[in-house]
Amino acid sequence: MRFFTDTNVLFDLYQVERSSHKDSLLLFAHCTAGRIEIVITPVSVMTVLYSLRKYGLRMRDVVQRLNLLLPHLHYAQIAQAELLAGINSGWNDLDDAVQFQAALKAGGIDAIVSNDKDFKQQDMIPVLTPAQALKRLK
């Protein structure tokens, strides 16, 4: 399986109080074990780094965990075409619109994994929560 994960799924890894924390951890564990592919954008990683600093997490700890995870992930690029398509999509959440365009460009995506309902504005790629993605693996 090849999943595109949204930024909020990366947040799940670092914030224990989030309802999808455990499911997201398990999903990424499947990735690091080589059982699935996870595709993200570098923008998601930078957003997580920027935002987690505001939550008071120690950046050294965040970076240490990212250094273990990032080599196992695949990366979808966001270039001019994806930016233009996303911001002109008519979606309410332009970040999700651009992320969706990156998922399309990456190709071969079985599902988008997200806790955000904005991805359901399209019907080209199934949208799953982390828990639903784990059920697909069984």
N, CA, C and O atoms as CSV, one atom per row, in Angstrom:
chain,resi,resn,atom,element,x,y,z
A,1,MET,N,N,0.845,-1.184,0.000
A,1,MET,CA,C,0.000,0.000,0.000
A,1,MET,C,C,0.884,1.239,0.000
A,1,MET,O,O,1.969,1.254,0.580
A,2,ARG,N,N,0.400,2.253,-0.651
A,2,ARG,CA,C,1.109,3.539,-0.738
A,2,ARG,C,C,0.149,4.628,-0.281
A,2,ARG,O,O,-0.823,4.942,-0.969
A,3,PHE,N,N,0.430,5.200,0.886
A,3,PHE,CA,C,-0.423,6.216,1.479
A,3,PHE,C,C,0.238,7.585,1.419
A,3,PHE,O,O,1.436,7.721,1.666
A,4,PHE,N,N,-0.556,8.596,1.088
A,4,PHE,CA,C,-0.122,9.987,1.214
A,4,PHE,C,C,-0.660,10.468,2.554
A,4,PHE,O,O,-1.866,10.398,2.792
A,5,THR,N,N,0.208,10.955,3.430
A,5,THR,CA,C,-0.264,11.429,4.731
A,5,THR,C,C,-0.218,12.943,4.792
A,5,THR,O,O,0.727,13.587,4.334
A,6,ASP,N,N,-1.254,13.475,5.364
A,6,ASP,CA,C,-1.387,14.911,5.547
A,6,ASP,C,C,-0.575,15.343,6.771
A,6,ASP,O,O,-0.146,14.518,7.577
A,7,THR,N,N,-0.382,16.629,6.883
A,7,THR,CA,C,0.396,17.217,7.975
A,7,THR,C,C,-0.158,16.833,9.337
A,7,THR,O,O,0.611,16.593,10.267
A,8,ASN,N,N,-1.479,16.771,9.470
A,8,ASN,CA,C,-2.052,16.481,10.780
A,8,ASN,C,C,-1.689,15.090,11.290
A,8,ASN,O,O,-1.684,14.865,12.500
A,9,VAL,N,N,-1.389,14.162,10.401
A,9,VAL,CA,C,-0.976,12.822,10.827
A,9,VAL,C,C,0.436,12.876,11.414
A,9,VAL,O,O,0.747,12.131,12.343
A,10,LEU,N,N,1.286,13.745,10.881
A,10,LEU,CA,C,2.603,13.944,11.496
A,10,LEU,C,C,2.466,14.557,12.891
A,10,LEU,O,O,3.195,14.182,13.809
A,11,PHE,N,N,1.542,15.489,13.049
A,11,PHE,CA,C,1.294,16.068,14.376
A,11,PHE,C,C,0.896,14.978,15.364
A,11,PHE,O,O,1.300,15.013,16.526
A,12,ASP,N,N,0.104,14.010,14.905
A,12,ASP,CA,C,-0.325,12.914,15.779
A,12,ASP,C,C,0.856,12.215,16.450
A,12,ASP,O,O,0.750,11.773,17.594
A,13,LEU,N,N,1.961,12.116,15.751
A,13,LEU,CA,C,3.122,11.405,16.281
A,13,LEU,C,C,3.699,12.069,17.522
A,13,LEU,O,O,4.278,11.402,18.379
A,14,TYR,N,N,3.541,13.363,17.612
A,14,TYR,CA,C,4.184,14.137,18.672
A,14,TYR,C,C,3.242,14.569,19.788
A,14,TYR,O,O,3.694,15.015,20.843
A,15,GLN,N,N,1.958,14.443,19.569
A,15,GLN,CA,C,1.001,14.944,20.560
A,15,GLN,C,C,0.129,13.794,21.063
A,15,GLN,O,O,-0.831,13.386,20.410
A,16,VAL,N,N,0.486,13.291,22.229
A,16,VAL,CA,C,-0.161,12.126,22.825
A,16,VAL,C,C,-1.655,12.348,23.036
A,16,VAL,O,O,-2.436,11.398,22.975
A,17,GLU,N,N,-2.057,13.584,23.282
A,17,GLU,CA,C,-3.462,13.868,23.565
A,17,GLU,C,C,-4.361,13.804,22.325
A,17,GLU,O,O,-5.585,13.828,22.453
A,18,ARG,N,N,-3.782,13.725,21.154
A,18,ARG,CA,C,-4.593,13.647,19.935
A,18,ARG,C,C,-5.222,12.260,19.827
A,18,ARG,O,O,-4.581,11.257,20.140
A,19,SER,N,N,-6.469,12.208,19.385
A,19,SER,CA,C,-7.208,10.937,19.340
A,19,SER,C,C,-6.582,9.915,18.384
A,19,SER,O,O,-6.754,8.712,18.580
A,20,SER,N,N,-5.868,10.367,17.366
A,20,SER,CA,C,-5.256,9.442,16.398
A,20,SER,C,C,-3.787,9.148,16.698
A,20,SER,O,O,-3.098,8.554,15.869
A,21,HIS,N,N,-3.307,9.549,17.854
A,21,HIS,CA,C,-1.884,9.378,18.186
A,21,HIS,C,C,-1.423,7.923,18.015
A,21,HIS,O,O,-0.465,7.659,17.288
A,22,LYS,N,N,-2.089,7.002,18.670
A,22,LYS,CA,C,-1.650,5.592,18.631
A,22,LYS,C,C,-1.766,5.003,17.239
A,22,LYS,O,O,-0.870,4.286,16.792
A,23,ASP,N,N,-2.860,5.298,16.546
A,23,ASP,CA,C,-3.036,4.767,15.195
A,23,ASP,C,C,-1.982,5.321,14.240
A,23,ASP,O,O,-1.470,4.592,13.390
A,24,SER,N,N,-1.658,6.596,14.375
A,24,SER,CA,C,-0.625,7.190,13.511
A,24,SER,C,C,0.743,6.583,13.810
A,24,SER,O,O,1.514,6.310,12.890
A,25,LEU,N,N,1.046,6.370,15.085
A,25,LEU,CA,C,2.307,5.708,15.443
A,25,LEU,C,C,2.403,4.324,14.803
A,25,LEU,O,O,3.441,3.960,14.251
A,26,LEU,N,N,1.322,3.558,14.878
A,26,LEU,CA,C,1.313,2.217,14.276
A,26,LEU,C,C,1.470,2.280,12.760
A,26,LEU,O,O,2.179,1.468,12.166
A,27,LEU,N,N,0.808,3.240,12.149
A,27,LEU,CA,C,0.913,3.379,10.694
A,27,LEU,C,C,2.353,3.664,10.275
A,27,LEU,O,O,2.864,3.052,9.337
A,28,PHE,N,N,3.006,4.595,10.973
A,28,PHE,CA,C,4.392,4.905,10.640
A,28,PHE,C,C,5.333,3.760,11.007
A,28,PHE,O,O,6.385,3.605,10.386
A,29,ALA,N,N,4.970,2.962,12.001
A,29,ALA,CA,C,5.775,1.773,12.326
A,29,ALA,C,C,5.741,0.771,11.175
A,29,ALA,O,O,6.752,0.140,10.867
A,30,HIS,N,N,4.578,0.625,10.540
A,30,HIS,CA,C,4.481,-0.237,9.354
A,30,HIS,C,C,5.395,0.283,8.243
A,30,HIS,O,O,6.001,-0.495,7.506
A,31,CYS,N,N,5.481,1.584,8.140
A,31,CYS,CA,C,6.339,2.193,7.126
A,31,CYS,C,C,7.814,1.919,7.414
A,31,CYS,O,O,8.552,1.487,6.528
A,32,THR,N,N,8.238,2.166,8.637
A,32,THR,CA,C,9.661,1.968,8.953
A,32,THR,C,C,10.055,0.499,8.871
A,32,THR,O,O,11.228,0.178,8.680
A,33,ALA,N,N,9.077,-0.395,9.014
A,33,ALA,CA,C,9.337,-1.828,8.866
A,33,ALA,C,C,9.304,-2.271,7.403
A,33,ALA,O,O,9.574,-3.432,7.099
A,34,GLY,N,N,8.973,-1.347,6.496
A,34,GLY,CA,C,8.969,-1.647,5.070
A,34,GLY,C,C,7.710,-2.328,4.568
A,34,GLY,O,O,7.709,-2.846,3.451
A,35,ARG,N,N,6.630,-2.349,5.351
A,35,ARG,CA,C,5.398,-3.013,4.940
A,35,ARG,C,C,4.501,-2.129,4.083
A,35,ARG,O,O,3.679,-2.635,3.320
A,36,ILE,N,N,4.654,-0.808,4.205
A,36,ILE,CA,C,3.884,0.141,3.396
A,36,ILE,C,C,4.799,1.295,3.008
A,36,ILE,O,O,5.884,1.463,3.566
A,37,GLU,N,N,4.344,2.084,2.047
A,37,GLU,CA,C,5.037,3.322,1.693
A,37,GLU,C,C,4.191,4.495,2.179
A,37,GLU,O,O,2.972,4.510,2.011
A,38,ILE,N,N,4.849,5.462,2.776
A,38,ILE,CA,C,4.182,6.704,3.152
A,38,ILE,C,C,4.832,7.837,2.380
A,38,ILE,O,O,6.054,7.983,2.358
A,39,VAL,N,N,3.987,8.635,1.747
A,39,VAL,CA,C,4.429,9.786,0.966
A,39,VAL,C,C,3.961,11.042,1.701
A,39,VAL,O,O,2.804,11.132,2.110
A,40,ILE,N,N,4.853,11.996,1.864
A,40,ILE,CA,C,4.527,13.287,2.474
A,40,ILE,C,C,5.165,14.381,1.630
A,40,ILE,O,O,5.901,14.098,0.684
A,41,THR,N,N,4.883,15.613,1.971
A,41,THR,CA,C,5.594,16.713,1.331
A,41,THR,C,C,6.586,17.302,2.325
A,41,THR,O,O,6.341,17.274,3.531
A,42,PRO,N,N,7.693,17.829,1.840
A,42,PRO,CA,C,8.611,18.531,2.738
A,42,PRO,C,C,7.935,19.696,3.463
A,42,PRO,O,O,8.333,20.049,4.573
A,43,VAL,N,N,6.926,20.287,2.848
A,43,VAL,CA,C,6.190,21.382,3.482
A,43,VAL,C,C,5.536,20.890,4.779
A,43,VAL,O,O,5.506,21.617,5.772
A,44,SER,N,N,5.019,19.672,4.771
A,44,SER,CA,C,4.418,19.118,5.987
A,44,SER,C,C,5.440,19.019,7.116
A,44,SER,O,O,5.146,19.351,8.264
A,45,VAL,N,N,6.622,18.565,6.780
A,45,VAL,CA,C,7.673,18.440,7.798
A,45,VAL,C,C,8.019,19.813,8.369
A,45,VAL,O,O,8.165,19.968,9.582
A,46,MET,N,N,8.148,20.800,7.499
A,46,MET,CA,C,8.501,22.142,7.971
A,46,MET,C,C,7.372,22.748,8.807
A,46,MET,O,O,7.636,23.441,9.790
A,47,THR,N,N,6.133,22.497,8.430
A,47,THR,CA,C,5.000,22.989,9.213
A,47,THR,C,C,4.989,22.370,10.602
A,47,THR,O,O,4.727,23.057,11.589
A,48,VAL,N,N,5.268,21.092,10.678
A,48,VAL,CA,C,5.332,20.411,11.979
A,48,VAL,C,C,6.458,20.992,12.823
A,48,VAL,O,O,6.264,21.268,14.007
A,49,LEU,N,N,7.614,21.178,12.236
A,49,LEU,CA,C,8.739,21.743,12.992
A,49,LEU,C,C,8.407,23.124,13.537
A,49,LEU,O,O,8.666,23.420,14.704
A,50,TYR,N,N,7.839,23.958,12.695
A,50,TYR,CA,C,7.492,25.314,13.101
A,50,TYR,C,C,6.427,25.302,14.200
A,50,TYR,O,O,6.549,26.006,15.202
A,51,SER,N,N,5.393,24.503,14.002
A,51,SER,CA,C,4.264,24.501,14.932
A,51,SER,C,C,4.602,23.862,16.275
A,51,SER,O,O,4.171,24.353,17.318
A,52,LEU,N,N,5.361,22.782,16.261
A,52,LEU,CA,C,5.673,22.106,17.519
A,52,LEU,C,C,6.535,22.971,18.432
A,52,LEU,O,O,6.471,22.847,19.655
A,53,ARG,N,N,7.325,23.830,17.846
A,53,ARG,CA,C,8.108,24.769,18.660
A,53,ARG,C,C,7.166,25.633,19.495
A,53,ARG,O,O,7.454,25.935,20.653
A,54,LYS,N,N,6.039,26.028,18.902
A,54,LYS,CA,C,5.063,26.862,19.613
A,54,LYS,C,C,4.364,26.099,20.740
A,54,LYS,O,O,3.867,26.705,21.689
A,55,TYR,N,N,4.328,24.756,20.630
A,55,TYR,CA,C,3.721,23.944,21.680
A,55,TYR,C,C,4.691,23.665,22.827
A,55,TYR,O,O,4.322,23.028,23.814
A,56,GLY,N,N,5.917,24.136,22.698
A,56,GLY,CA,C,6.892,23.987,23.760
A,56,GLY,C,C,7.652,22.668,23.756
A,56,GLY,O,O,8.328,22.347,24.733
A,57,LEU,N,N,7.554,21.900,22.680
A,57,LEU,CA,C,8.329,20.672,22.613
A,57,LEU,C,C,9.797,21.011,22.374
A,57,LEU,O,O,10.130,21.987,21.701
A,58,ARG,N,N,10.645,20.195,22.931
A,58,ARG,CA,C,12.084,20.414,22.745
A,58,ARG,C,C,12.465,20.035,21.320
A,58,ARG,O,O,12.274,18.896,20.895
A,59,MET,N,N,13.002,20.996,20.596
A,59,MET,CA,C,13.339,20.775,19.192
A,59,MET,C,C,14.364,19.660,19.034
A,59,MET,O,O,14.337,18.937,18.039
A,60,ARG,N,N,15.237,19.515,19.966
A,60,ARG,CA,C,16.231,18.441,19.872
A,60,ARG,C,C,15.543,17.074,19.832
A,60,ARG,O,O,15.947,16.191,19.075
A,61,ASP,N,N,14.509,16.908,20.647
A,61,ASP,CA,C,13.765,15.648,20.665
A,61,ASP,C,C,12.980,15.445,19.370
A,61,ASP,O,O,12.946,14.344,18.822
A,62,VAL,N,N,12.352,16.514,18.890
A,62,VAL,CA,C,11.580,16.439,17.647
A,62,VAL,C,C,12.502,16.070,16.485
A,62,VAL,O,O,12.185,15.177,15.699
A,63,VAL,N,N,13.618,16.741,16.378
A,63,VAL,CA,C,14.560,16.493,15.279
A,63,VAL,C,C,15.138,15.084,15.380
A,63,VAL,O,O,15.325,14.415,14.364
A,64,GLN,N,N,15.416,14.642,16.577
A,64,GLN,CA,C,15.952,13.282,16.758
A,64,GLN,C,C,14.959,12.243,16.219
A,64,GLN,O,O,15.351,11.304,15.526
A,65,ARG,N,N,13.686,12.417,16.539
A,65,ARG,CA,C,12.680,11.468,16.053
A,65,ARG,C,C,12.501,11.583,14.540
A,65,ARG,O,O,12.330,10.572,13.858
A,66,LEU,N,N,12.541,12.810,14.013
A,66,LEU,CA,C,12.433,12.977,12.562
A,66,LEU,C,C,13.611,12.330,11.841
A,66,LEU,O,O,13.436,11.741,10.774
A,67,ASN,N,N,14.794,12.434,12.407
A,67,ASN,CA,C,15.967,11.812,11.792
A,67,ASN,C,C,15.815,10.294,11.671
A,67,ASN,O,O,16.365,9.690,10.751
A,68,LEU,N,N,15.083,9.683,12.583
A,68,LEU,CA,C,14.831,8.240,12.509
A,68,LEU,C,C,13.738,7.910,11.497
A,68,LEU,O,O,13.769,6.855,10.864
A,69,LEU,N,N,12.780,8.809,11.349
A,69,LEU,CA,C,11.624,8.546,10.494
A,69,LEU,C,C,11.834,8.932,9.031
A,69,LEU,O,O,11.512,8.156,8.132
A,70,LEU,N,N,12.368,10.120,8.792
A,70,LEU,CA,C,12.392,10.685,7.433
A,70,LEU,C,C,13.080,9.813,6.379
A,70,LEU,O,O,12.635,9.813,5.231
A,71,PRO,N,N,14.143,9.069,6.711
A,71,PRO,CA,C,14.747,8.227,5.665
A,71,PRO,C,C,13.827,7.124,5.132
A,71,PRO,O,O,14.094,6.559,4.071
A,72,HIS,N,N,12.761,6.816,5.847
A,72,HIS,CA,C,11.849,5.748,5.435
A,72,HIS,C,C,10.681,6.249,4.594
A,72,HIS,O,O,9.906,5.452,4.065
A,73,LEU,N,N,10.554,7.557,4.470
A,73,LEU,CA,C,9.416,8.145,3.772
A,73,LEU,C,C,9.755,8.480,2.322
A,73,LEU,O,O,10.922,8.564,1.941
A,74,HIS,N,N,8.716,8.666,1.532
A,74,HIS,CA,C,8.856,9.125,0.148
A,74,HIS,C,C,8.284,10.542,0.102
A,74,HIS,O,O,7.437,10.907,0.917
A,75,TYR,N,N,8.753,11.326,-0.851
A,75,TYR,CA,C,8.424,12.748,-0.849
A,75,TYR,C,C,7.763,13.177,-2.147
A,75,TYR,O,O,8.265,12.922,-3.242
A,76,ALA,N,N,6.620,13.836,-1.994
A,76,ALA,CA,C,5.918,14.437,-3.129
A,76,ALA,C,C,6.322,15.908,-3.172
A,76,ALA,O,O,6.341,16.589,-2.147
A,77,GLN,N,N,6.633,16.370,-4.335
A,77,GLN,CA,C,7.090,17.750,-4.485
A,77,GLN,C,C,5.922,18.686,-4.790
A,77,GLN,O,O,4.930,18.301,-5.410
A,78,ILE,N,N,6.073,19.896,-4.345
A,78,ILE,CA,C,5.110,20.949,-4.654
A,78,ILE,C,C,5.849,21.997,-5.475
A,78,ILE,O,O,6.756,22.673,-4.990
A,79,ALA,N,N,5.437,22.108,-6.725
A,79,ALA,CA,C,6.031,23.092,-7.629
A,79,ALA,C,C,4.929,24.068,-8.053
A,79,ALA,O,O,3.819,24.041,-7.521
A,80,GLN,N,N,5.252,24.913,-9.005
A,80,GLN,CA,C,4.312,25.943,-9.449
A,80,GLN,C,C,2.963,25.365,-9.866
A,80,GLN,O,O,1.918,25.907,-9.508
A,81,ALA,N,N,2.982,24.276,-10.612
A,81,ALA,CA,C,1.726,23.692,-11.109
A,81,ALA,C,C,0.822,23.255,-9.959
A,81,ALA,O,O,-0.386,23.488,-9.999
A,82,GLU,N,N,1.396,22.626,-8.937
A,82,GLU,CA,C,0.610,22.166,-7.794
A,82,GLU,C,C,0.092,23.351,-6.971
A,82,GLU,O,O,-1.043,23.339,-6.495
A,83,LEU,N,N,0.937,24.370,-6.811
A,83,LEU,CA,C,0.499,25.567,-6.095
A,83,LEU,C,C,-0.670,26.241,-6.796
A,83,LEU,O,O,-1.677,26.565,-6.166
A,84,LEU,N,N,-0.536,26.450,-8.085
A,84,LEU,CA,C,-1.603,27.110,-8.840
A,84,LEU,C,C,-2.887,26.299,-8.846
A,84,LEU,O,O,-3.974,26.846,-8.661
A,85,ALA,N,N,-2.763,24.992,-9.057
A,85,ALA,CA,C,-3.955,24.138,-9.061
A,85,ALA,C,C,-4.627,24.146,-7.690
A,85,ALA,O,O,-5.854,24.187,-7.595
A,86,GLY,N,N,-3.827,24.106,-6.642
A,86,GLY,CA,C,-4.376,24.092,-5.292
A,86,GLY,C,C,-5.064,25.390,-4.915
A,86,GLY,O,O,-6.189,25.383,-4.416
A,87,ILE,N,N,-4.387,26.502,-5.155
A,87,ILE,CA,C,-4.973,27.776,-4.714
A,87,ILE,C,C,-6.153,28.210,-5.576
A,87,ILE,O,O,-6.946,29.058,-5.166
A,88,ASN,N,N,-6.269,27.629,-6.772
A,88,ASN,CA,C,-7.396,27.946,-7.644
A,88,ASN,C,C,-8.468,26.847,-7.644
A,88,ASN,O,O,-9.364,26.850,-8.488
A,89,SER,N,N,-8.372,25.922,-6.706
A,89,SER,CA,C,-9.266,24.763,-6.675
A,89,SER,C,C,-10.660,25.077,-6.153
A,89,SER,O,O,-11.605,24.333,-6.416
A,90,GLY,N,N,-10.794,26.166,-5.421
A,90,GLY,CA,C,-12.079,26.467,-4.803
A,90,GLY,C,C,-12.270,25.813,-3.443
A,90,GLY,O,O,-13.322,25.967,-2.824
A,91,TRP,N,N,-11.268,25.088,-2.975
A,91,TRP,CA,C,-11.368,24.453,-1.664
A,91,TRP,C,C,-11.297,25.520,-0.584
A,91,TRP,O,O,-10.669,26.561,-0.777
A,92,ASN,N,N,-11.939,25.265,0.552
A,92,ASN,CA,C,-11.867,26.178,1.688
A,92,ASN,C,C,-10.477,26.192,2.316
A,92,ASN,O,O,-9.967,27.251,2.682
A,93,ASP,N,N,-9.867,25.019,2.440
A,93,ASP,CA,C,-8.543,24.898,3.053
A,93,ASP,C,C,-7.514,24.787,1.927
A,93,ASP,O,O,-7.341,23.723,1.334
A,94,LEU,N,N,-6.838,25.895,1.641
A,94,LEU,CA,C,-5.897,25.915,0.516
A,94,LEU,C,C,-4.672,25.047,0.762
A,94,LEU,O,O,-4.098,24.512,-0.187
A,95,ASP,N,N,-4.263,24.897,2.013
A,95,ASP,CA,C,-3.146,24.002,2.313
A,95,ASP,C,C,-3.502,22.578,1.899
A,95,ASP,O,O,-2.704,21.904,1.247
A,96,ASP,N,N,-4.693,22.117,2.272
A,96,ASP,CA,C,-5.120,20.772,1.874
A,96,ASP,C,C,-5.253,20.660,0.364
A,96,ASP,O,O,-4.941,19.615,-0.207
A,97,ALA,N,N,-5.708,21.714,-0.288
A,97,ALA,CA,C,-5.836,21.698,-1.742
A,97,ALA,C,C,-4.476,21.513,-2.409
A,97,ALA,O,O,-4.354,20.758,-3.374
A,98,VAL,N,N,-3.464,22.191,-1.904
A,98,VAL,CA,C,-2.116,22.053,-2.462
A,98,VAL,C,C,-1.546,20.672,-2.134
A,98,VAL,O,O,-0.901,20.044,-2.974
A,99,GLN,N,N,-1.790,20.205,-0.910
A,99,GLN,CA,C,-1.334,18.851,-0.539
A,99,GLN,C,C,-1.974,17.807,-1.466
A,99,GLN,O,O,-1.311,16.864,-1.898
A,100,PHE,N,N,-3.250,17.980,-1.761
A,100,PHE,CA,C,-3.933,17.057,-2.656
A,100,PHE,C,C,-3.285,17.054,-4.041
A,100,PHE,O,O,-3.093,15.995,-4.639
A,101,GLN,N,N,-2.952,18.230,-4.543
A,101,GLN,CA,C,-2.284,18.311,-5.851
A,101,GLN,C,C,-0.932,17.595,-5.828
A,101,GLN,O,O,-0.539,16.963,-6.808
A,102,ALA,N,N,-0.229,17.700,-4.699
A,102,ALA,CA,C,1.052,16.991,-4.560
A,102,ALA,C,C,0.825,15.477,-4.566
A,102,ALA,O,O,1.616,14.733,-5.145
A,103,ALA,N,N,-0.250,15.025,-3.926
A,103,ALA,CA,C,-0.573,13.591,-3.923
A,103,ALA,C,C,-0.876,13.102,-5.338
A,103,ALA,O,O,-0.444,12.019,-5.732
A,104,LEU,N,N,-1.620,13.904,-6.096
A,104,LEU,CA,C,-1.904,13.542,-7.486
A,104,LEU,C,C,-0.617,13.431,-8.293
A,104,LEU,O,O,-0.433,12.482,-9.055
A,105,LYS,N,N,0.267,14.401,-8.120
A,105,LYS,CA,C,1.526,14.397,-8.872
A,105,LYS,C,C,2.391,13.195,-8.504
A,105,LYS,O,O,3.063,12.626,-9.364
A,106,ALA,N,N,2.375,12.806,-7.227
A,106,ALA,CA,C,3.188,11.670,-6.779
A,106,ALA,C,C,2.763,10.386,-7.471
A,106,ALA,O,O,3.598,9.529,-7.759
A,107,GLY,N,N,1.483,10.249,-7.736
A,107,GLY,CA,C,0.974,9.083,-8.448
A,107,GLY,C,C,1.023,7.807,-7.619
A,107,GLY,O,O,1.809,7.685,-6.679
A,108,GLY,N,N,0.185,6.878,-7.981
A,108,GLY,CA,C,0.176,5.576,-7.330
A,108,GLY,C,C,-0.257,5.589,-5.883
A,108,GLY,O,O,0.079,4.673,-5.132
A,109,ILE,N,N,-0.995,6.603,-5.474
A,109,ILE,CA,C,-1.433,6.722,-4.090
A,109,ILE,C,C,-2.715,5.893,-3.913
A,109,ILE,O,O,-3.694,6.101,-4.629
A,110,ASP,N,N,-2.703,4.960,-2.962
A,110,ASP,CA,C,-3.884,4.136,-2.689
A,110,ASP,C,C,-4.917,4.887,-1.864
A,110,ASP,O,O,-6.119,4.671,-2.018
A,111,ALA,N,N,-4.448,5.774,-0.983
A,111,ALA,CA,C,-5.368,6.562,-0.156
A,111,ALA,C,C,-4.610,7.726,0.466
A,111,ALA,O,O,-3.395,7.676,0.658
A,112,ILE,N,N,-5.366,8.777,0.773
A,112,ILE,CA,C,-4.842,9.892,1.560
A,112,ILE,C,C,-5.225,9.615,3.007
A,112,ILE,O,O,-6.388,9.344,3.306
A,113,VAL,N,N,-4.253,9.683,3.898
A,113,VAL,CA,C,-4.517,9.484,5.317
A,113,VAL,C,C,-4.519,10.851,5.975
A,113,VAL,O,O,-3.531,11.584,5.936
A,114,SER,N,N,-5.656,11.178,6.581
A,114,SER,CA,C,-5.832,12.494,7.164
A,114,SER,C,C,-6.934,12.462,8.217
A,114,SER,O,O,-7.810,11.597,8.192
A,115,ASN,N,N,-6.877,13.401,9.126
A,115,ASN,CA,C,-7.950,13.604,10.095
A,115,ASN,C,C,-8.812,14.791,9.681
A,115,ASN,O,O,-9.649,15.258,10.453
A,116,ASP,N,N,-8.608,15.264,8.485
A,116,ASP,CA,C,-9.232,16.497,7.999
A,116,ASP,C,C,-10.295,16.162,6.954
A,116,ASP,O,O,-10.039,15.387,6.033
A,117,LYS,N,N,-11.456,16.729,7.091
A,117,LYS,CA,C,-12.555,16.448,6.172
A,117,LYS,C,C,-12.426,17.169,4.828
A,117,LYS,O,O,-13.135,16.824,3.882
A,118,ASP,N,N,-11.545,18.151,4.722
A,118,ASP,CA,C,-11.431,18.904,3.476
A,118,ASP,C,C,-11.008,18.034,2.294
A,118,ASP,O,O,-11.368,18.336,1.156
A,119,PHE,N,N,-10.266,16.981,2.531
A,119,PHE,CA,C,-9.846,16.117,1.429
A,119,PHE,C,C,-11.022,15.384,0.795
A,119,PHE,O,O,-10.904,14.867,-0.316
A,120,LYS,N,N,-12.144,15.337,1.484
A,120,LYS,CA,C,-13.307,14.631,0.952
A,120,LYS,C,C,-14.039,15.455,-0.097
A,120,LYS,O,O,-15.076,15.028,-0.605
A,121,GLN,N,N,-13.515,16.630,-0.430
A,121,GLN,CA,C,-14.096,17.445,-1.499
A,121,GLN,C,C,-13.820,16.840,-2.870
A,121,GLN,O,O,-14.368,17.296,-3.874
A,122,GLN,N,N,-12.998,15.846,-2.914
A,122,GLN,CA,C,-12.632,15.209,-4.177
A,122,GLN,C,C,-12.996,13.728,-4.094
A,122,GLN,O,O,-13.194,13.191,-3.003
A,123,ASP,N,N,-13.083,13.072,-5.250
A,123,ASP,CA,C,-13.406,11.651,-5.255
A,123,ASP,C,C,-12.400,10.841,-6.078
A,123,ASP,O,O,-12.697,9.726,-6.508
A,124,MET,N,N,-11.213,11.407,-6.291
A,124,MET,CA,C,-10.198,10.730,-7.095
A,124,MET,C,C,-9.355,9.761,-6.272
A,124,MET,O,O,-8.921,8.727,-6.779
A,125,ILE,N,N,-9.125,10.095,-5.003
A,125,ILE,CA,C,-8.302,9.272,-4.120
A,125,ILE,C,C,-9.097,9.066,-2.833
A,125,ILE,O,O,-9.568,10.038,-2.242
A,126,PRO,N,N,-9.256,7.807,-2.384
A,126,PRO,CA,C,-9.962,7.589,-1.122
A,126,PRO,C,C,-9.267,8.307,0.031
A,126,PRO,O,O,-8.044,8.448,0.043
A,127,VAL,N,N,-10.061,8.756,0.997
A,127,VAL,CA,C,-9.543,9.444,2.180
A,127,VAL,C,C,-9.856,8.579,3.392
A,127,VAL,O,O,-11.005,8.202,3.621
A,128,LEU,N,N,-8.822,8.272,4.165
A,128,LEU,CA,C,-8.953,7.417,5.344
A,128,LEU,C,C,-8.380,8.101,6.564
A,128,LEU,O,O,-7.454,8.904,6.454
A,129,THR,N,N,-8.925,7.788,7.726
A,129,THR,CA,C,-8.280,8.185,8.973
A,129,THR,C,C,-7.131,7.208,9.219
A,129,THR,O,O,-7.066,6.165,8.569
A,130,PRO,N,N,-6.229,7.522,10.139
A,130,PRO,CA,C,-5.176,6.546,10.455
A,130,PRO,C,C,-5.748,5.176,10.864
A,130,PRO,O,O,-5.204,4.143,10.475
A,131,ALA,N,N,-6.827,5.162,11.635
A,131,ALA,CA,C,-7.438,3.888,12.063
A,131,ALA,C,C,-7.966,3.107,10.858
A,131,ALA,O,O,-7.795,1.891,10.784
A,132,GLN,N,N,-8.598,3.796,9.927
A,132,GLN,CA,C,-9.116,3.127,8.727
A,132,GLN,C,C,-7.975,2.592,7.857
A,132,GLN,O,O,-8.093,1.516,7.270
A,133,ALA,N,N,-6.884,3.335,7.773
A,133,ALA,CA,C,-5.725,2.868,7.004
A,133,ALA,C,C,-5.153,1.603,7.622
A,133,ALA,O,O,-4.784,0.676,6.901
A,134,LEU,N,N,-5.075,1.553,8.939
A,134,LEU,CA,C,-4.580,0.340,9.603
A,134,LEU,C,C,-5.477,-0.856,9.324
A,134,LEU,O,O,-4.981,-1.967,9.139
A,135,LYS,N,N,-6.777,-0.651,9.290
A,135,LYS,CA,C,-7.704,-1.759,8.999
A,135,LYS,C,C,-7.492,-2.291,7.597
A,135,LYS,O,O,-7.668,-3.485,7.355
A,136,ARG,N,N,-7.118,-1.423,6.669
A,136,ARG,CA,C,-6.860,-1.870,5.284
A,136,ARG,C,C,-5.637,-2.786,5.207
A,136,ARG,O,O,-5.507,-3.575,4.271
A,137,LEU,N,N,-4.758,-2.681,6.174
A,137,LEU,CA,C,-3.530,-3.476,6.158
A,137,LEU,C,C,-3.755,-4.898,6.657
A,137,LEU,O,O,-2.912,-5.768,6.435
A,138,LYS,N,N,-4.869,-5.147,7.321
A,138,LYS,CA,C,-5.117,-6.484,7.902
A,138,LYS,C,C,-5.694,-7.440,6.909
A,138,LYS,O,O,-5.956,-8.595,7.243
